[in-house]
């Protein structure tokens, strides 16, 4: 199935790969930037009709999952270990 992805789907997948890497390395600010980049790319592609149907639903669901997962995921919200 991955062999038949459009270039737009591959672009979204690349952004998600960077997002996952930054999350796994605890690079919170970079992960937040990747999420914003992913949302902007998805919106641009959706508005231009470059991503449709089942792919549209799939990526919408994935992005909403990341939004929930990354709520409060920031160094600013982190409490110092000495408190």
BADRENKOL-813627 format. One record per residue: z, y, x of N, C-alpha, C, O in turn; residue in one letter. Coordinates in steps of 0.2 Angstrom, whole numbers, padded with zeros to 4 digits, always signed. Layout:
N
ZYXZYXZYXZYXa
...
This chain:
83
+0000-0006+0004+0000+0000+0000+0000+0006+0004-0003+0011+0003x
+0004+0006+0010+0004+0012+0014-0003+0013+0018-0004+0019+0020x
-0007+0009+0018-0014+0010+0021-0018+0014+0016-0023+0017+0019x
-0017+0015+0010-0021+0018+0005-0018+0025+0003-0020+0028-0002x
-0014+0028+0007-0011+0034+0006-0016+0040+0007-0020+0039+0012x
-0015+0045+0003-0019+0051+0005-0016+0055+0011-0011+0053+0013x
-0020+0059+0013-0018+0063+0019-0012+0068+0017-0008+0069+0021x
-0012+0069+0010-0006+0073+0008+0000+0069+0007+0006+0072+0009x
+0000+0063+0005+0005+0058+0005+0008+0057+0012+0014+0057+0013x
+0003+0056+0017+0005+0055+0024+0009+0061+0027+0014+0060+0030x
+0007+0067+0025+0010+0073+0027+0017+0073+0024+0022+0075+0028x
+0018+0072+0018+0025+0072+0015+0029+0066+0018+0035+0067+0020x
+0026+0060+0020+0030+0055+0023+0032+0057+0030+0037+0055+0033x
+0028+0061+0034+0030+0063+0041+0036+0068+0040+0040+0068+0044x
+0036+0073+0035+0041+0077+0034+0048+0073+0033+0053+0075+0035x
+0047+0068+0028+0053+0064+0027+0055+0060+0033+0061+0059+0033x
+0051+0058+0037+0053+0054+0043+0057+0059+0047+0062+0057+0050x
+0055+0065+0048+0059+0070+0052+0066+0071+0049+0071+0072+0052x
+0066+0072+0042+0072+0073+0039+0077+0067+0040+0083+0068+0041x
+0074+0061+0039+0079+0055+0040+0081+0055+0047+0087+0054+0048x
+0077+0057+0052+0079+0057+0059+0085+0062+0060+0090+0060+0063x
+0084+0068+0058+0089+0073+0058+0095+0071+0055+0101+0073+0057x
+0095+0068+0049+0101+0066+0045+0105+0061+0049+0111+0061+0050x
+0101+0056+0052+0104+0050+0056+0107+0053+0062+0112+0050+0065x
+0105+0058+0065+0108+0061+0071+0113+0067+0070+0115+0070+0074x
+0114+0068+0063+0119+0073+0061+0117+0080+0063+0121+0084+0064x
+0110+0081+0063+0107+0088+0064+0107+0091+0057+0101+0091+0054x
+0112+0093+0055+0113+0096+0048+0108+0102+0046+0105+0102+0041x
+0108+0106+0051+0104+0112+0049+0096+0110+0050+0092+0113+0045x
+0094+0106+0054+0087+0104+0055+0086+0100+0048+0080+0100+0046x
+0090+0096+0046+0089+0092+0040+0088+0096+0034+0083+0095+0030x
+0092+0102+0033+0091+0106+0028+0084+0110+0028+0081+0111+0023x
+0082+0112+0035+0075+0115+0035+0070+0110+0033+0065+0112+0030x
+0071+0104+0035+0066+0099+0033+0065+0098+0026+0060+0097+0023x
+0071+0098+0023+0071+0097+0015+0067+0103+0012+0063+0102+0008x
+0068+0109+0015+0065+0115+0012+0057+0114+0013+0053+0116+0009x
+0056+0112+0019+0049+0111+0021+0045+0106+0016+0040+0107+0014x
+0049+0101+0015+0047+0095+0010+0046+0098+0003+0040+0097+0000x
+0050+0102+0001+0050+0105-0006+0044+0109-0006+0040+0109-0011x
+0043+0114-0001+0037+0118-0001+0031+0115-0001+0026+0117-0005x
+0030+0110+0003+0024+0106+0004+0022+0102-0003+0016+0102-0005x
+0027+0099-0006+0026+0096-0012+0024+0100-0017+0019+0099-0021x
+0027+0106-0018+0025+0111-0023+0018+0114-0022+0014+0114-0027x
+0017+0115-0016+0010+0117-0014+0005+0112-0016+0000+0114-0019x
+0006+0106-0014+0001+0100-0016+0001+0099-0023-0005+0098-0026x
+0006+0099-0027+0006+0098-0034+0003+0104-0037-0002+0102-0042x
+0004+0110-0036+0000+0116-0039-0007+0116-0037-0011+0118-0042x
-0009+0113-0032-0016+0113-0030-0020+0106-0033-0026+0105-0032x
-0016+0102-0036-0019+0096-0039-0020+0091-0033-0024+0086-0034x
-0017+0091-0027-0019+0087-0022-0015+0080-0022-0016+0075-0019x
-0009+0080-0026-0005+0074-0027-0004+0074-0035-0002+0078-0038x
-0005+0068-0037-0005+0067-0045-0002+0060-0047-0001+0056-0042x
-0002+0059-0053+0000+0053-0056+0007+0050-0053+0012+0053-0053x
+0006+0043-0052+0012+0039-0049+0015+0042-0043+0021+0042-0042x
+0010+0045-0038+0013+0048-0032+0017+0054-0034+0022+0055-0030x
+0015+0058-0038+0018+0064-0040+0025+0062-0042+0030+0065-0040x
+0026+0057-0047+0032+0055-0049+0037+0052-0044+0043+0053-0043x
+0033+0048-0039+0037+0045-0034+0040+0050-0029+0046+0050-0028x
+0036+0055-0027+0039+0060-0022+0044+0065-0026+0048+0067-0022x
+0043+0066-0032+0047+0070-0036+0054+0067-0036+0059+0070-0035x
+0054+0060-0037+0061+0057-0037+0064+0057-0030+0070+0057-0030x
+0060+0055-0025+0063+0055-0018+0066+0062-0016+0071+0062-0014x
+0062+0067-0018+0064+0074-0016+0071+0076-0020+0075+0078-0017x
+0071+0074-0026+0077+0075-0030+0083+0071-0027+0089+0074-0027x
+0082+0065-0024+0087+0061-0021+0089+0065-0015+0095+0065-0013x
+0085+0067-0011+0087+0071-0005+0091+0077-0007+0096+0079-0003x
+0089+0081-0012+0092+0087-0014+0100+0085-0015+0104+0089-0013x
+0101+0080-0019+0108+0078-0021+0111+0076-0015+0117+0077-0014x
+0108+0072-0010+0111+0069-0004+0113+0075+0001+0118+0074+0004x
+0109+0080+0001+0110+0086+0006+0114+0091+0003+0115+0096+0006x
+0117+0091-0003+0121+0096-0006+0128+0096-0002+0131+0091-0001x
+0129+0102+0001+0135+0103+0005+0134+0100+0012+0139+0099+0016x
+0128+0098+0014+0127+0095+0020+0125+0100+0025+0120+0102+0026x
+0131+0103+0028+0130+0109+0032+0136+0109+0037+0141+0107+0035x
+0134+0112+0043+0140+0113+0048+0145+0118+0045+0151+0118+0047x
+0142+0123+0041+0146+0128+0038+0152+0125+0034+0157+0128+0033x
+0150+0120+0030+0155+0117+0026+0160+0112+0029+0165+0110+0026x
+0159+0111+0035+0163+0106+0039+0170+0109+0041+0170+0114+0044x
+0175+0105+0040+0182+0108+0041+0183+0106+0049+0181+0100+0051x
+0186+0110+0052+0188+0109+0059+0193+0103+0059+0197+0102+0055x
+0192+0099+0064+0196+0093+0065+0203+0094+0066+0208+0090+0065x
+0205+0100+0068+0212+0102+0070+0216+0104+0064+0222+0105+0064x
+0213+0105+0058+0216+0107+0052+0218+0101+0048+0221+0102+0042x
